[in-house]
Amino acid sequence: MSKYPNTFLGKKNFANIIGSNRYLSASNRLIDFGWLNNGKSANIIEYDLKSKQQVFNVELTGLPSGGYVYRAERFSLYPTKHTYGINE
């Protein structure tokens, strides 16, 4: 088995025109298969090379015409540099 997930995901995750790959850390990658099923779906996977496991996998389906996923980014749901007070 290869160290990258796209070599074992098969034809289901082959996106020949739109997608992206991001280095998140020394071992994690965020891979966007952005144009699947003739642009009707997309798949975004975070993969840990050390554990050889998927950390995150979301399949977006029913995308409208032109609604493909051009690029994926990872953001924290809760910003770490902000504190919340009673009056906020």
Secondary structure as GFF3:
##gff-version 3
##sequence-region A 1 88
A	DSSP	three_ten_helix	5	7	.	.	.	ID=ss1
A	DSSP	three_ten_helix	11	13	.	.	.	ID=ss2
A	DSSP	beta_strand	19	23	.	.	.	ID=ss3
A	DSSP	beta_strand	28	36	.	.	.	ID=ss4
A	DSSP	beta_strand	41	48	.	.	.	ID=ss5
A	DSSP	beta_strand	53	61	.	.	.	ID=ss6
###
